[in-house]
Amino acid sequence: MSQYGRVDYWNERYTKEKDPFDWYQRYIELKHIFTPSTLSPGNTSSFPPKETLRVLVPGCGNSNLMEDMVNDGYSHITCVDFSTVVISQMKERYSEKEEITFIEADVTQTLPFPDESFDLIICKGTMDAILCSPGSGINLRAFMQECSRVLNRQHGVMMTVSYGSPENRLLHMEDENIWPGSVEVITIPKPKVNDPNVDQKSTGANHYVYMCRKGLKEREVNDSSEHEKENNDENVAEGNLNDRDTQQKEESLKN
């Protein structure tokens, strides 16, 4: 499986296998997670509705996920993959879907987006593919850092679907420097579907959804803002006292 980190492998695979393929779970099996209370608990009032939610799908492949989301009302979806072949195919397939944008880029390198460009990142199988590749530890950390960078600082969340159990995956995610909010694990059963276009090969009865949150909870953000305001007020008051002392000294010298 080390070939999963090679772009030539994926270009060759997508050249031969052009039909859509979903890793692990389809949108219909994940849809119940796509609520503000589940995605970003504690920030539900600031979490954007799906009509304006800015979504990034790294390692998009030729999944049907994005089309299903558009059909459900999402309208700002950006997809990234390092395979020239699949990006070309997807651009052609969805040429009339202005809600979806496709960009060729390596997700383990600097992503071509400014800070805080997205509210939600959906990663289906990309983390597992990176872990199967040479230099997996360094590359996965770089991937996580970039995902955190481009997420909104308050309510941003990365949803990662994996076959890997928490014992084998959390060590790559529980880093407060990258995910200062929280990391939560949601266990979901494998889909029982007779569909060749849905991955059924991973071992075990369940898949795991890792919710990596960048943002502080609203209360913590408000407390931080109030603390900053108090410090500013104290600095202003101290500055006024210093000005008054200086004025008094100048007047005493004149006398």
C-alpha positions as CSV (number, residue, x, y, z in Angstrom):
1,M,0.0,0.0,0.0
2,S,3.1,2.3,0.0
3,Q,2.0,3.2,-3.6
4,Y,-0.8,5.3,-2.2
5,G,1.7,8.1,-1.7
6,R,2.8,8.2,-5.3
7,V,1.1,10.5,-7.8
8,D,2.0,8.2,-10.7
9,Y,0.1,5.4,-9.1
10,W,-3.1,7.5,-8.8
11,N,-2.7,8.9,-12.3
12,E,-2.5,5.4,-13.7
13,R,-5.4,4.2,-11.5
14,Y,-7.7,7.1,-12.5
15,T,-6.9,6.6,-16.1
16,K,-8.1,3.0,-15.9
17,E,-10.9,3.5,-13.4
18,K,-13.0,6.5,-14.4
19,D,-16.2,5.6,-12.5
20,P,-16.9,7.4,-9.3
21,F,-15.6,5.7,-6.1
22,D,-16.3,6.5,-2.5
23,W,-13.9,5.5,0.2
24,Y,-15.4,4.1,3.4
25,Q,-18.7,6.0,3.6
26,R,-21.1,7.8,1.3
27,Y,-22.6,11.2,2.2
28,I,-25.9,9.6,3.1
29,E,-24.2,7.6,5.9
30,L,-22.4,10.7,7.2
31,K,-25.2,13.3,6.8
32,H,-26.3,13.0,10.4
33,I,-22.9,14.4,11.5
34,F,-23.3,17.5,9.4
35,T,-25.0,19.6,12.1
36,P,-23.6,22.6,13.9
37,S,-24.1,20.9,17.3
38,T,-22.0,17.9,16.2
39,L,-19.4,19.7,14.1
40,S,-18.7,22.6,16.4
41,P,-20.4,22.2,19.8
42,G,-20.1,25.4,21.8
43,N,-20.0,27.5,18.7
44,T,-23.4,26.7,17.1
45,S,-24.5,30.3,17.0
46,S,-21.5,31.3,14.9
47,F,-21.3,28.2,12.7
48,P,-22.4,29.1,9.2
49,P,-25.4,27.5,7.6
50,K,-24.8,25.0,4.8
51,E,-25.7,27.5,2.1
52,T,-22.7,29.7,3.0
53,L,-20.4,27.1,4.6
54,R,-17.0,27.0,3.1
55,V,-15.9,23.4,2.6
56,L,-12.6,21.9,1.6
57,V,-12.2,18.3,0.5
58,P,-8.5,17.3,0.4
59,G,-7.6,14.2,-1.6
60,C,-11.0,14.3,-3.2
61,G,-10.4,11.6,-5.8
62,N,-13.5,10.9,-7.9
63,S,-15.9,10.7,-5.0
64,N,-19.6,11.4,-5.3
65,L,-19.5,13.2,-2.0
66,M,-19.4,16.7,-3.4
67,E,-22.2,16.2,-5.8
68,D,-24.4,14.7,-3.0
69,M,-23.6,17.7,-0.8
70,V,-24.5,20.2,-3.6
71,N,-27.8,18.3,-4.1
72,D,-28.4,18.8,-0.3
73,G,-27.9,22.6,-0.4
74,Y,-24.1,23.2,0.0
75,S,-22.8,25.7,-2.5
76,H,-19.1,26.5,-1.6
77,I,-17.0,23.3,-2.0
78,T,-13.3,23.3,-2.9
79,C,-11.7,20.0,-3.9
80,V,-8.0,19.3,-3.9
81,D,-6.0,16.3,-5.3
82,F,-2.4,15.9,-6.5
83,S,-3.5,13.7,-9.4
84,T,-3.6,15.7,-12.7
85,V,-5.8,13.0,-14.2
86,V,-8.6,13.0,-11.7
87,I,-8.7,16.8,-11.4
88,S,-9.1,17.0,-15.2
89,Q,-11.8,14.3,-15.1
90,M,-13.7,16.0,-12.3
91,K,-13.5,19.4,-13.8
92,E,-15.1,18.0,-17.0
93,R,-17.7,15.9,-15.1
94,Y,-18.8,18.9,-13.0
95,S,-18.3,21.7,-15.5
96,E,-21.9,22.9,-15.0
97,K,-21.6,22.8,-11.2
98,E,-20.4,26.2,-10.2
99,E,-20.7,25.3,-6.5
100,I,-17.7,23.0,-6.8
101,T,-14.1,24.0,-7.6
102,F,-11.3,21.6,-8.4
103,I,-7.6,22.5,-7.8
104,E,-4.5,20.3,-8.4
105,A,-2.3,20.4,-5.3
106,D,-0.3,18.2,-2.9
107,V,-2.0,18.2,0.5
108,T,1.3,17.5,2.3
109,Q,2.7,20.8,1.0
110,T,1.6,24.4,1.5
111,L,-2.0,24.7,0.4
112,P,-2.8,27.5,-2.1
113,F,-5.3,29.2,0.3
114,P,-5.0,32.1,2.7
115,D,-5.4,31.6,6.5
116,E,-9.0,30.9,7.7
117,S,-10.3,30.2,4.2
118,F,-12.7,27.4,5.3
119,D,-15.2,26.4,8.0
120,L,-15.2,22.7,7.4
121,I,-12.7,20.2,6.0
122,I,-13.8,16.7,5.0
123,C,-11.1,14.0,4.7
124,K,-12.2,10.6,3.6
125,G,-9.3,8.2,3.5
126,T,-6.6,10.8,2.8
127,M,-5.0,10.5,6.2
128,D,-4.9,6.7,5.8
129,A,-3.3,7.0,2.4
130,I,-0.6,9.4,3.8
131,L,0.1,6.9,6.7
132,C,0.7,4.1,4.1
133,S,3.4,6.2,2.4
134,P,7.1,6.8,3.0
135,G,7.8,9.7,5.4
136,S,4.3,9.3,6.8
137,G,4.9,10.9,10.1
138,I,6.4,14.1,8.7
139,N,3.9,14.3,5.9
140,L,0.9,13.7,8.1
141,R,1.9,16.5,10.5
142,A,2.5,18.9,7.6
143,F,-1.0,18.0,6.3
144,M,-2.6,18.6,9.7
145,Q,-0.8,21.9,10.2
146,E,-2.0,23.1,6.8
147,C,-5.6,22.0,7.5
148,S,-5.5,23.8,10.8
149,R,-4.1,27.0,9.2
150,V,-6.8,27.3,6.6
151,L,-9.7,26.7,9.0
152,N,-11.6,29.5,10.8
153,R,-10.0,30.1,14.2
154,Q,-13.2,30.0,16.2
155,H,-15.5,27.3,14.7
156,G,-13.3,25.5,12.2
157,V,-13.4,21.7,12.2
158,M,-11.8,18.9,10.3
159,M,-13.8,15.7,9.9
160,T,-11.6,12.7,9.1
161,V,-13.1,9.4,8.2
162,S,-10.7,6.4,8.7
163,Y,-10.6,2.7,9.1
164,G,-7.9,3.2,11.8
165,S,-8.9,2.7,15.4
166,P,-8.4,5.5,18.0
167,E,-5.5,3.6,19.5
168,N,-3.6,4.0,16.1
169,R,-4.9,7.4,15.0
170,L,-5.3,9.7,18.0
171,L,-1.5,10.0,18.5
172,H,-1.3,11.8,15.2
173,M,-4.1,14.3,16.1
174,E,-3.9,15.1,19.8
175,D,-1.6,18.1,19.5
176,E,-2.8,21.3,21.1
177,N,-0.5,23.4,18.9
178,I,-2.5,22.2,15.9
179,W,-5.9,21.4,17.3
180,P,-6.3,23.6,20.4
181,G,-10.1,23.1,20.5
182,S,-10.7,19.4,20.9
183,V,-10.5,16.0,19.2
184,E,-13.6,13.8,19.3
185,V,-14.1,10.2,18.0
186,I,-17.4,9.1,16.5
187,T,-17.8,5.4,15.7
188,I,-20.1,4.5,12.8
189,P,-20.8,1.1,11.3
190,K,-19.6,0.2,7.9
191,P,-22.3,0.7,5.3
192,K,-24.1,-2.5,4.3
193,V,-24.5,-1.8,0.6
194,N,-24.0,-4.0,-2.5
195,D,-22.3,-1.2,-4.4
196,P,-18.9,-1.8,-6.2
197,N,-18.3,2.0,-6.1
198,V,-18.1,2.0,-2.3
199,D,-15.1,0.7,-0.5
200,Q,-15.9,-2.5,1.5
201,K,-12.3,-3.9,1.9
202,S,-11.1,-2.3,5.1
203,T,-11.0,-4.6,8.1
204,G,-13.3,-4.4,11.2
205,A,-17.0,-3.7,11.6
206,N,-16.7,0.0,12.1
207,H,-15.2,3.2,10.6
208,Y,-14.1,6.1,12.8
209,V,-14.8,9.8,12.3
210,Y,-12.3,12.0,14.0
211,M,-13.5,15.6,14.7
212,C,-10.5,17.9,15.0
213,R,-11.6,21.3,16.2
214,K,-9.4,24.3,15.8
215,G,-11.5,26.9,17.6
216,L,-12.1,27.7,21.2
217,K,-15.6,27.5,22.5
218,E,-17.6,30.7,22.4
219,R,-17.3,31.2,26.1
220,E,-13.5,30.8,26.0
221,V,-13.3,33.3,23.1
222,N,-15.5,35.8,24.9
223,D,-13.4,35.4,28.1
224,S,-10.3,35.9,26.1
225,S,-11.7,39.1,24.5
226,E,-12.9,40.4,27.8
227,H,-9.4,39.7,29.4
228,E,-7.8,41.6,26.5
229,K,-10.2,44.5,26.9
230,E,-9.4,44.6,30.7
231,N,-5.7,44.7,29.9
232,N,-6.2,47.5,27.4
233,D,-8.3,49.5,29.9
234,E,-5.5,49.0,32.5
235,N,-2.9,50.2,30.1
236,V,-4.9,53.3,29.2
237,A,-5.5,54.1,32.9
238,E,-1.8,53.6,33.6
239,G,-0.9,55.9,30.7
240,N,-3.3,58.6,32.0
241,L,-1.6,58.4,35.5
242,N,1.9,58.7,33.9
243,D,0.7,61.7,31.9
244,R,-0.7,63.3,35.0
245,D,2.5,62.7,37.0
246,T,4.6,64.2,34.2
247,Q,2.4,67.3,34.1
248,Q,2.6,67.8,37.8
249,K,6.4,67.5,37.7
250,E,6.7,70.1,34.9
251,E,4.4,72.5,36.9
252,S,6.5,72.1,40.0
253,L,9.7,72.9,38.1
254,K,8.2,76.1,36.7
255,N,7.3,77.3,40.2
